[in-house]
């Protein structure tokens, strides 16, 4: 029995001289070849052959028996074919005709053509050249061109890849991505779940972020509160080991005080005096603090003047504000006590008793003394006023100030401690008080001070001033802080002095020219007026020795000689008074 001849790949006989023609690809992606439709091979004959299966030709005589010719693989004939061992046939193949081979033994007659699963064409049909096949070798069509073959469809290659064969054996299965083609409702469920998960995560992160922000804000607030508390303690001087800031006043700074300013005015003389009546409710101590007229204070326009001139020219309210700024004290009100009202007040309380340090002569020569020197002298209203305004020629101005303090303390010793009774005494004076102080307030303050004086918890002290009118650091840290609990803020003694102009040159425009010159020189001109008559020479007048240098500076600015500067009666609202004479060339 002869054996079927082999081929390299689905019908291509390597011994055939003709190049194979590719019909397509099988389900594993391998090429399928076909023979020439004319059935003519290179140098051999085919008889009784048909295309079967995948285009592999079968020779009907390939399996012939003995006596029918020696086939290609025959063993019982007499031929001397390619593999024969005997016979008379010298051809390469047996040319006998046989029935087609039926692998299942059921086929009779002709065999129906088998179609290619990829192209849908019967095997053996000529394939139209479409495109170059990258998966198989090119076939020569004999015309010098290579017919292009399309690769297997993606669905078929995927099916082959599922079975582990073909070029796409490692490709992904489309079933793995079936969720892409799910119904819209199922996709929405997935999206909703993703949104829910994402929103929960975002809420957690947002809650954590808000928590961190709250903690950070709390820490910042605590730090600011701590710094503010420490700063306040430093400012108030309550930190141990530190001097403290401007608000540090020591133990006296936090005490409760009631402070009044009293101005004694004598219409018949220049014997004016100013004192502060201080009632310390915390320490239950009363004090009369006497203020010298030479004390430098700052006016409302920023210039510097003395206390005495401020009382005369500025008035009650500006003077009170200037003293509050200088001493760092809250002065509640102003009590202007002219000498007639002081006389009435002393008589209203039944007279005063005090130690007299000087004899006051009578008003006329030969009259008995109004006040005789000695201890525990009883004085009526008239004698008390005479003693409060008295000053010897050789005595300093503070001597008269101290006598006024004695009289005020003696009055408080006789004043009723009942507020209602003290108020009636004030009302009996018939005095029009400053708007800052009512009769009831004054009566209540005097009653409280009387209680301190009668309990021997009262003292009278003089505030010492420097020659330039300022207060020393020792005075500020000592007396001012102890009595008033304030901090001294001295006025600038070098501030621009106030100058008053009087035109006695006979030229109406002379004072205007002098005003411009002084203002440009840095001086403050408080006013200008016409003099009663003309004068030949100009004069620059100052009232106090501390103002001499300023007067010289004014004269130099106006171009006046040095001998024009002299001490004299200056205006009450000015430091220097200038009288322009005919020698002034403005």
NUTI-260534 format. One line per field, with one value per residue (C-alpha): residue in three letters; x, z, y. Coordinates in nm, 2 decimals, decimal comma. Layout:
BEGIN
type = Ala/...
east = X/...
up = Z/...
north = Y/...
END
This chain:
BEGIN
type = Unk/Unk/Unk/Unk/Unk/Unk/Unk/Unk/Unk/Unk/Unk/Unk/Unk/Unk/Unk/Unk/Unk/Unk/Unk/Unk/Unk/Unk/Unk/Unk/Unk/Unk/Unk/Unk/Unk/Unk/Unk/Unk/Unk/Unk/Unk/Unk/Unk/Unk/Unk/Unk/Unk/Unk/Unk/Unk/Unk/Unk/Unk/Unk/Unk/Unk/Unk/Unk/Unk/Unk/Unk/Unk/Unk/Unk/Unk/Unk/Unk/Unk/Unk/Unk/Unk/Unk/Unk/Unk/Unk/Unk/Unk/Unk/Unk/Unk/Unk/Unk/Unk/Unk/Unk/Unk/Unk/Unk/Unk/Unk/Unk/Unk/Unk/Unk/Unk/Unk/Unk/Unk/Unk/Unk/Unk/Unk/Unk/Unk/Unk/Unk/Unk/Unk/Unk/Unk/Unk/Unk/Unk/Unk/Unk/Unk/Unk/Unk/Unk/Unk/Unk/Unk/Unk/Unk/Unk/Unk/Unk/Unk/Unk/Unk/Unk/Unk/Unk/Unk/Unk/Unk/Unk/Unk/Unk/Unk/Unk/Unk/Unk/Unk/Unk/Unk/Unk/Unk/Unk/Unk/Unk/Unk/Unk/Unk/Unk/Unk/Unk/Unk/Unk/Unk/Unk/Unk/Unk/Unk/Unk/Unk/Unk/Unk/Unk/Unk/Unk/Unk/Unk/Unk/Unk/Unk/Unk/Unk/Unk/Unk/Unk/Unk/Unk/Unk/Unk/Unk/Unk/Unk/Unk/Unk/Unk/Unk/Unk/Unk/Unk/Unk/Unk/Unk/Unk/Unk/Unk/Unk/Unk/Unk/Unk/Unk/Unk/Unk/Unk/Unk/Unk/Unk/Unk/Unk/Unk/Unk/Unk/Unk/Unk/Unk/Unk/Unk/Unk/Unk/Unk/Unk/Unk/Unk/Unk/Unk/Unk/Unk/Unk/Unk/Unk/Unk/Unk/Unk/Unk/Unk/Unk/Unk/Unk/Unk/Unk/Unk/Unk/Unk/Unk/Unk/Unk/Unk/Unk/Unk/Unk/Unk/Unk/Unk/Unk/Unk/Unk/Unk/Unk/Unk/Unk/Unk/Unk/Unk/Unk/Unk/Unk/Unk/Unk/Unk/Unk/Unk/Unk/Unk/Unk/Unk/Unk/Unk/Unk/Unk/Unk/Unk/Unk/Unk/Unk/Unk/Unk/Unk/Unk/Unk/Unk/Unk/Unk/Unk/Unk/Unk/Unk/Unk/Unk/Unk/Unk/Unk/Unk/Unk/Unk/Unk/Unk/Unk/Unk/Unk/Unk/Unk/Unk/Unk/Unk/Unk/Unk/Unk/Unk/Unk/Unk/Unk/Unk/Unk/Unk/Unk/Unk/Unk/Unk/Unk/Unk/Unk/Unk/Unk/Unk/Unk/Unk/Unk/Unk/Unk/Unk/Unk/Unk/Unk/Unk/Unk/Unk/Unk/Unk/Unk/Unk/Unk/Unk/Unk/Unk/Unk/Unk/Unk/Unk/Unk/Unk/Unk/Unk/Unk/Unk/Unk/Unk/Unk/Unk/Unk/Unk/Unk/Unk/Unk/Unk/Unk/Unk/Unk/Unk/Unk/Unk/Unk/Unk/Unk/Unk/Unk/Unk/Unk/Unk/Unk/Unk/Unk/Unk/Unk/Unk/Unk/Unk/Unk/Unk/Unk/Unk/Unk/Unk/Unk/Unk/Unk/Unk/Unk/Unk/Unk/Unk/Unk/Unk/Unk/Unk/Unk/Unk/Unk/Unk/Unk/Unk/Unk/Unk/Unk/Unk/Unk/Unk/Unk/Unk/Unk/Unk/Unk/Unk/Unk/Unk/Unk/Unk/Unk/Unk/Unk/Unk/Unk/Unk/Unk/Unk/Unk/Unk/Unk/Unk/Unk/Unk/Unk/Unk/Unk/Unk/Unk/Unk/Unk/Unk/Unk/Unk/Unk/Unk/Unk/Unk/Unk/Unk/Unk/Unk/Unk/Unk/Unk/Unk/Unk/Unk/Unk/Unk/Unk/Unk/Unk/Unk/Unk/Unk/Unk/Unk/Unk/Unk/Unk/Unk/Unk/Unk/Unk/Unk/Unk/Unk/Unk/Unk/Unk/Unk/Unk/Unk/Unk/Unk/Unk/Unk/Unk/Unk/Unk/Unk/Unk/Unk/Unk/Unk/Unk/Unk/Unk/Unk/Unk/Unk/Unk/Unk/Unk/Unk/Unk/Unk/Unk/Unk/Unk/Unk/Unk/Unk/Unk/Unk/Unk/Unk/Unk/Unk/Unk/Unk/Unk/Unk/Unk/Unk/Unk/Unk/Unk/Unk/Unk/Unk/Unk/Unk/Unk/Unk/Unk/Unk/Unk/Unk/Unk/Unk/Unk/Unk/Unk/Unk/Unk/Unk/Unk/Unk/Unk/Unk/Unk/Unk/Unk/Unk/Unk/Unk/Unk/Unk/Unk/Unk/Unk/Unk/Unk/Unk/Unk/Unk/Unk/Unk/Unk
east = 0,00/0,14/0,18/0,06/0,33/0,42/0,40/0,56/0,25/-0,10/-0,06/0,27/0,50/0,86/0,95/0,72/0,88/0,59/0,56/0,26/-0,04/-0,19/-0,56/-0,60/-0,55/-0,68/-0,84/-0,49/-0,37/-0,15/-0,15/-0,33/-0,18/-0,34/-0,21/-0,23/-0,60/-0,48/-0,33/0,01/0,31/0,67/0,76/0,49/0,14/-0,17/-0,46/-0,75/-0,66/-0,90/-0,87/-0,97/-0,96/-0,73/-0,63/-0,40/-0,40/-0,44/-0,31/-0,55/-0,27/-0,06/-0,20/-0,23/-0,16/0,06/0,00/-0,14/0,18/0,44/0,32/0,53/0,55/0,45/0,63/0,46/0,51/0,78/0,84/1,16/1,00/1,15/1,09/1,01/1,22/1,12/0,90/0,92/0,80/1,07/0,85/0,86/0,50/0,24/-0,01/-0,28/-0,62/-0,78/-1,08/-1,04/-0,94/-1,22/-1,09/-1,42/-1,52/-1,86/-1,80/-1,91/-1,89/-1,76/-1,64/-1,80/-1,56/-1,45/-1,48/-1,22/-1,35/-1,19/-1,27/-1,58/-1,44/-1,39/-1,04/-0,87/-1,05/-0,82/-0,78/-0,81/-0,50/-0,61/-0,32/0,01/-0,01/0,22/0,16/0,27/0,52/0,45/0,35/0,48/0,20/0,43/0,38/0,64/0,38/0,28/-0,09/-0,17/-0,36/-0,57/-0,50/-0,76/-1,05/-1,01/-1,29/-1,14/-0,79/-0,94/-1,11/-0,79/-0,61/-0,87/-0,76/-0,39/-0,30/-0,23/-0,04/-0,29/-0,25/-0,14/-0,42/-0,68/-1,02/-1,30/-1,51/-1,27/-1,40/-1,76/-1,85/-1,79/-2,10/-2,32/-2,66/-2,68/-2,86/-2,59/-2,32/-2,51/-2,51/-2,13/-2,10/-2,32/-2,12/-1,79/-1,94/-2,06/-1,71/-1,55/-1,78/-1,73/-1,35/-1,38/-1,60/-1,35/-1,06/-1,27/-1,35/-0,98/-0,89/-1,15/-1,03/-0,67/-0,77/-0,97/-0,67/-0,44/-0,67/-0,71/-0,33/-0,30/-0,56/-0,40/-0,06/-0,21/-0,39/-0,07/0,13/-0,15/-0,16/0,22/0,23/-0,04/0,14/0,46/0,28/0,13/0,46/0,33/0,60/0,85/1,20/1,10/1,05/0,74/0,60/0,43/0,14/0,34/0,27/0,37/0,13/-0,01/-0,12/-0,42/-0,56/-0,89/-0,85/-1,08/-0,88/-0,99/-0,79/-0,84/-0,73/-0,71/-0,75/-0,70/-0,85/-0,65/-0,30/-0,10/-0,12/-0,26/-0,22/-0,31/-0,35/-0,48/-0,71/-0,66/-0,88/-0,74/-1,02/-0,79/-0,55/-0,80/-0,55/-0,62/-0,36/-0,33/-0,06/0,05/0,16/0,40/0,31/0,64/0,54/0,58/0,26/0,17/-0,11/-0,37/-0,17/0,13/0,34/0,48/0,38/0,38/0,09/0,03/0,00/-0,22/-0,47/-0,49/-0,49/-0,60/-0,88/-1,00/-1,05/-0,73/-0,53/-0,69/-0,62/-0,26/-0,21/-0,37/-0,12/0,18/0,10/-0,07/-0,37/-0,74/-0,85/-1,23/-1,31/-1,19/-1,29/-1,21/-1,20/-1,16/-1,06/-1,41/-1,55/-1,27/-1,35/-1,72/-1,62/-1,40/-1,68/-1,93/-1,73/-1,68/-1,33/-1,00/-0,72/-0,36/0,00/0,10/0,46/0,44/0,27/0,03/0,00/-0,32/-0,44/-0,35/-0,05/-0,11/-0,38/-0,35/-0,20/-0,46/-0,27/-0,01/0,27/0,22/0,09/-0,28/-0,41/-0,78/-0,85/-1,18/-1,25/-1,08/-0,77/-0,75/-0,76/-0,49/-0,27/-0,33/-0,22/0,07/0,43/0,73/0,95/1,25/1,05/1,01/0,68/0,64/0,60/0,27/0,17/0,23/0,02/-0,27/-0,23/-0,25/-0,57/-0,73/-0,64/-0,77/-1,10/-1,14/-1,08/-1,39/-1,60/-1,89/-1,82/-2,19/-2,23/-2,56/-2,43/-2,12/-2,32/-2,54/-2,21/-2,11/-2,45/-2,42/-2,12/-2,34/-2,07/-2,11/-1,90/-1,72/-1,93/-1,70/-1,80/-2,15/-2,24/-2,33/-2,01/-1,80/-1,99/-1,94/-1,57/-1,52/-1,71/-1,49/-1,17/-1,29/-1,33/-0,96/-0,84/-1,03/-0,90/-0,54/-0,50/-0,43/-0,11/-0,01/0,29/0,45/0,54/0,90/0,98/1,31/1,43/1,30/0,96/0,99/0,97/1,28/1,28/1,30/0,99/0,80/0,89/0,83/0,57/0,37/0,35/0,27/0,01/-0,14/-0,04/0,06/0,36/0,51/0,52/0,72/0,65/0,92/1,10/1,25/0,92/0,84/0,77/0,45/0,50/0,26/0,30/0,21/0,26/0,39/0,59/0,32/0,31/-0,01/0,17/0,46/0,30/0,21/0,57/0,69/0,44/0,56/0,92/0,85/0,65/0,92/1,17/0,98/0,79/0,42/0,25/-0,06/-0,18/-0,11/-0,26/-0,20/-0,03/-0,19/0,09/0,40/0,74/1,08/1,26/1,14/1,13/1,13/0,98/0,99/0,84/1,04/1,42/1,36/1,23/1,53/1,71/1,39/1,34/1,69/1,62/1,30/1,50/1,76/1,50/1,34/1,68/1,65/1,96/2,04/1,96/1,60/1,56/1,46/1,25/0,91/0,54/0,47/0,12/-0,04/-0,10/0,25/0,61/0,75/0,59/0,73/0,66/0,75/0,90/0,98/1,33/1,19/1,25/1,03
up = 0,00/-0,10/0,16/0,10/0,01/0,25/0,19/0,39/0,47/0,37/0,01/-0,08/-0,22/-0,18/-0,47/-0,70/-0,92/-0,92/-0,64/-0,41/-0,42/-0,08/-0,06/0,29/0,66/0,87/1,21/1,37/1,14/0,92/0,54/0,31/-0,04/-0,37/-0,68/-1,03/-1,15/-1,47/-1,27/-1,43/-1,21/-1,29/-1,47/-1,33/-1,41/-1,19/-1,29/-1,07/-0,82/-0,64/-0,40/-0,05/0,29/0,31/-0,05/-0,02/-0,34/-0,32/-0,60/-0,68/-0,76/-0,46/-0,27/-0,56/-0,49/-0,68/-1,04/-1,11/-1,16/-0,92/-0,76/-0,60/-0,28/-0,43/-0,31/-0,51/-0,88/-1,12/-1,18/-1,09/-0,97/-0,72/-0,43/-0,62/-0,60/-0,92/-1,23/-1,57/-1,52/-1,51/-1,45/-1,14/-1,05/-1,13/-1,39/-1,30/-1,21/-0,87/-0,68/-0,44/-0,09/0,16/0,51/0,67/0,43/0,35/0,05/-0,29/-0,61/-0,64/-0,33/-0,27/-0,26/0,08/0,16/0,33/0,68/0,65/0,29/0,23/-0,10/-0,21/-0,19/-0,52/-0,63/-0,73/-0,46/-0,54/-0,44/-0,17/0,05/0,16/0,41/0,70/0,85/0,57/0,29/-0,04/-0,34/-0,68/-0,93/-1,22/-1,32/-1,09/-0,84/-0,51/-0,44/-0,11/0,15/0,43/0,79/0,96/1,11/1,47/1,59/1,43/1,56/1,91/1,89/1,79/2,07/2,31/2,20/2,25/1,88/1,62/1,63/1,88/2,14/2,40/2,32/2,58/2,56/2,48/2,76/3,00/2,90/2,88/3,15/2,89/2,71/3,01/3,03/3,12/3,44/3,57/3,46/3,65/3,96/3,93/3,88/4,18/4,40/4,28/4,36/4,70/4,78/4,66/4,85/5,17/5,13/5,05/5,36/5,58/5,43/5,47/5,83/5,90/5,73/5,93/6,25/6,17/6,10/6,42/6,62/6,44/6,51/6,87/6,92/6,75/6,98/7,29/7,18/7,11/7,45/7,63/7,45/7,52/7,89/7,93/7,74/7,97/8,28/8,15/8,06/8,41/8,57/8,73/8,60/8,87/8,79/8,52/8,54/8,33/8,06/8,06/8,25/8,53/8,83/9,11/9,40/9,38/9,01/9,09/9,37/9,35/9,38/9,36/9,24/9,22/9,11/9,31/9,18/9,44/9,27/9,43/9,22/9,40/9,37/9,18/9,47/9,28/9,38/9,26/9,45/9,39/9,65/9,64/9,82/9,80/9,88/9,87/10,14/10,31/10,28/10,19/10,04/9,93/9,66/9,60/9,25/9,18/8,92/8,74/8,65/8,28/8,10/7,74/7,60/7,35/7,05/7,15/7,29/7,65/7,92/8,29/8,51/8,64/8,29/8,18/8,46/8,36/7,98/7,89/8,13/8,36/8,11/7,91/8,23/8,38/8,07/8,07/8,43/8,36/8,08/8,28/8,59/8,44/8,67/8,60/8,74/8,78/8,80/8,86/9,15/9,11/9,46/9,44/9,77/9,85/9,84/10,05/10,31/10,31/10,33/10,64/10,81/10,71/10,89/11,20/11,14/11,14/11,38/11,26/11,33/11,18/11,06/10,97/11,09/10,84/10,89/10,87/10,55/10,66/10,85/11,22/11,20/11,42/11,25/11,08/11,17/11,44/11,43/11,67/11,72/11,71/11,60/11,54/11,22/11,07/10,70/10,65/10,84/10,67/10,33/10,43/10,56/10,25/10,01/10,21/10,09/10,22/9,97/10,04/10,05/9,75/9,58/9,74/10,08/9,99/9,83/10,16/10,36/10,12/10,19/10,56/10,53/10,31/10,55/10,84/10,65/10,60/10,97/11,04/10,74/10,81/10,71/10,61/10,23/10,26/10,52/10,31/10,00/10,19/10,29/9,92/9,82/10,08/9,90/9,61/9,37/9,01/8,97/8,66/8,44/8,52/8,89/9,04/9,39/9,49/9,36/9,53/9,86/9,85/9,78/10,06/10,30/10,22/10,25/10,58/10,71/10,62/10,78/11,11/11,13/11,11/10,77/10,58/10,46/10,26/10,03/9,77/9,43/9,36/9,01/8,84/8,74/8,38/8,52/8,46/8,72/8,80/8,77/9,14/9,19/8,92/9,06/9,42/9,50/9,18/9,17/9,54/9,56/9,21/9,09/8,75/8,53/8,46/8,10/8,11/7,86/7,62/7,77/7,43/7,27/7,07/7,31/7,28/7,17/7,19/6,96/7,03/6,75/6,88/6,56/6,41/6,10/6,07/5,88/6,12/6,34/6,03/5,91/6,25/6,28/5,95/6,06/6,40/6,26/6,00/6,28/6,47/6,73/6,81/6,79/7,01/6,91/6,79/6,89/6,85/7,14/7,30/7,17/6,96/7,11/6,97/7,07/7,06/7,37/7,43/7,77/7,97/8,32/8,45/8,44/8,26/7,96/7,92/7,66/7,46/7,47/7,34/7,06/6,97/6,96/6,74/6,50/6,46/6,42/6,74/6,96/7,28/7,50/7,39/7,60/7,96/8,24/8,27/8,28/8,00/7,89/8,08/7,78/7,64/7,74/7,57/7,48/7,20/7,17/6,82/6,82/6,55/6,52/6,40/6,03/5,92
north = 0,00/0,33/0,62/0,98/1,22/1,50/1,87/2,15/2,35/2,27/2,16/2,32/2,05/2,15/1,93/2,10/2,36/2,59/2,86/2,81/3,04/3,15/3,11/3,24/3,14/2,87/2,91/2,91/3,19/2,96/3,02/2,78/2,71/2,60/2,44/2,57/2,54/2,38/2,10/2,12/2,10/2,12/1,80/1,57/1,46/1,46/1,24/1,18/1,45/1,68/1,97/1,86/1,99/2,29/2,28/1,98/1,77/1,40/1,17/0,89/0,66/0,74/0,46/0,21/-0,17/-0,41/-0,48/-0,14/0,05/0,17/0,49/0,75/0,56/0,22/-0,09/-0,37/-0,26/-0,29/0,07/0,24/0,56/0,80/0,55/0,23/-0,09/-0,25/-0,22/-0,08/0,27/0,53/0,82/1,03/0,94/0,69/0,80/0,56/0,68/0,60/0,71/1,00/0,92/0,95/0,99/0,90/0,62/0,77/0,98/0,87/1,04/1,39/1,59/1,93/2,23/2,34/2,71/2,92/3,02/3,37/3,47/3,27/3,16/2,79/2,67/2,68/3,00/3,28/3,54/3,90/4,10/4,34/4,43/4,31/4,03/4,09/3,75/3,52/3,50/3,67/3,45/3,51/3,53/3,50/3,86/4,01/4,14/4,00/3,98/4,15/3,95/4,09/3,97/3,77/3,97/4,08/3,86/3,55/3,63/3,69/3,35/3,19/3,37/3,22/2,88/2,97/2,98/3,23/3,56/3,71/3,44/3,69/3,94/4,04/3,89/4,14/3,98/4,14/4,48/4,38/4,64/4,91/4,78/4,75/4,91/5,28/5,21/4,98/5,24/5,51/5,29/5,26/5,64/5,71/5,47/5,64/5,98/5,87/5,73/6,04/6,27/6,08/6,11/6,48/6,53/6,36/6,57/6,89/6,80/6,74/7,07/7,26/7,10/7,20/7,56/7,58/7,46/7,70/7,99/7,89/7,88/8,22/8,37/8,23/8,37/8,71/8,71/8,61/8,88/9,14/9,05/9,06/9,40/9,54/9,42/9,58/9,90/9,92/9,83/9,51/9,28/9,20/9,31/9,56/9,93/9,92/10,15/10,49/10,36/10,23/10,44/10,21/10,15/10,51/10,47/10,25/10,47/10,66/11,04/11,34/11,65/12,01/12,32/12,64/12,98/13,26/13,60/13,94/14,22/14,48/14,32/14,06/13,83/13,53/13,17/12,82/12,50/12,15/12,00/11,62/11,37/11,02/10,78/10,48/10,60/10,83/11,11/11,48/11,71/12,07/12,08/12,44/12,53/12,81/13,07/13,02/12,66/12,61/12,49/12,43/12,64/12,53/12,66/12,45/12,74/12,75/13,00/13,02/12,91/13,27/13,41/13,11/13,19/13,55/13,52/13,16/13,11/12,83/12,55/12,58/12,62/12,31/12,11/12,23/12,12/11,78/11,73/11,85/11,64/11,34/11,39/11,39/11,73/11,72/12,09/12,45/12,67/13,03/13,18/13,56/13,73/13,87/13,51/13,38/13,64/13,53/13,17/13,22/13,41/13,14/12,87/13,10/13,21/13,01/12,95/12,91/12,98/13,32/13,37/13,74/14,05/14,22/14,59/14,78/14,95/15,30/15,43/15,42/15,15/14,85/14,54/14,32/14,01/13,97/13,71/13,42/13,08/12,98/13,32/13,35/13,53/13,65/13,67/14,00/13,91/13,57/13,73/13,98/13,70/13,47/13,75/13,89/13,88/14,07/14,25/14,02/13,70/13,46/13,42/13,08/13,25/13,40/13,07/12,88/13,13/13,07/12,70/12,76/12,95/12,67/12,40/12,60/12,66/12,28/12,23/12,44/12,31/12,07/11,71/11,67/11,70/11,88/12,13/12,19/12,25/12,51/12,69/12,70/12,83/13,11/13,25/13,36/13,27/13,18/12,87/12,74/12,51/12,22/12,23/12,25/12,37/12,02/11,87/12,14/12,10/11,72/11,76/12,01/11,79/11,49/11,70/11,84/11,49/11,42/11,75/11,69/11,34/11,47/11,30/11,62/11,79/12,10/12,08/12,31/12,17/12,27/12,41/12,45/12,80/12,74/12,64/12,26/11,98/11,77/11,39/11,36/11,57/11,38/11,04/11,15/11,41/11,41/11,03/11,00/11,27/11,26/10,92/11,07/11,10/11,44/11,56/11,88/12,16/12,25/12,55/12,62/12,64/12,96/13,24/13,44/13,80/14,09/14,40/14,76/15,01/15,35/15,43/15,65/15,43/15,22/14,94/14,90/14,63/14,42/14,42/14,33/14,05/13,89/13,92/13,76/13,47/13,40/13,40/13,12/13,33/13,33/13,66/13,66/14,01/14,36/14,69/15,07/15,24/15,55/15,78/15,78/15,70/15,77/15,45/15,09/14,87/14,50/14,42/14,10/14,04/13,74/13,68/13,35/13,54/13,78/13,56/13,53/13,91/13,95/13,71/13,90/14,23/14,08/13,94/14,29/14,46/14,65/14,73/14,54/14,83/14,81/14,50/14,57/14,43/14,58/14,52/14,27/14,18/13,90/13,68/13,71/13,63/13,93/14,27/14,48/14,85/14,97/15,33/15,57/15,42/15,09/15,05/14,76
END
